[in-house]
Amino acid sequence: MTVILLLLMAVRYNQIPSLLCVSTKLFLYRLPNYSSGSIQTTSLRMVTLHFEYDNVSLYQGYNESIRTDAHWKLLIIANESDFADIVWEQEILPGSERIGDYAGVVEKTFKIGGSFTLWIILKALYDDQEKVVDCSFRRIDILS
């Protein structure tokens, strides 16, 4: 009985979430020579496994025959933490090159703790330009 109890405690200890998952819901749009968008919501949760997830896709197309290479970049920055500063970026390149409205979620996990400021920055990329179109930040405290 003692061995089973110890095994259960060991399994439970190994499953204590130690990674911060940042989930960002986006609404994006692009025209032939322009892209923009907004951060709809950002949610945080503690998880046990590292992962990255991106499901941004075409929500409503404007014209099937017009294509564009305008796209977006999402930056997640955590500074002033007990760990090293984190700077992560991902280009958002949906499978479709059509002009239109796009929506979806980008998720990323980080090994981080303590107190820090979390920045979420959305950039639009078009015509060899990079422009910040939305930004949010919040102060986070993760107790060890």
HELIX and SHEET records of a PDB file:
HELIX    1   1 THR A    2  ASN A   14  1                                  13    
SHEET    1   A 4 TYR A  34  VAL A  47  0                                        
SHEET    2   A 4 LEU A  19  LEU A  31 -1                                        
SHEET    3   A 4 ARG A  98  PHE A 110 -1                                        
SHEET    4   A 4 GLU A  52  ASP A  54 -1                                        
SHEET    1   B 4 TYR A  34  VAL A  47  0                                        
SHEET    2   B 4 LEU A  19  LEU A  31 -1                                        
SHEET    3   B 4 ARG A  98  PHE A 110 -1                                        
SHEET    4   B 4 SER A  57  ARG A  67 -1                                        
SHEET    1   C 4 ILE A  86  ILE A  92  0                                        
SHEET    2   C 4 HIS A  71  ASN A  79 -1                                        
SHEET    3   C 4 GLY A 114  TYR A 126 -1                                        
SHEET    4   C 4 GLN A 129  ILE A 142 -1                                        
END                                                                             
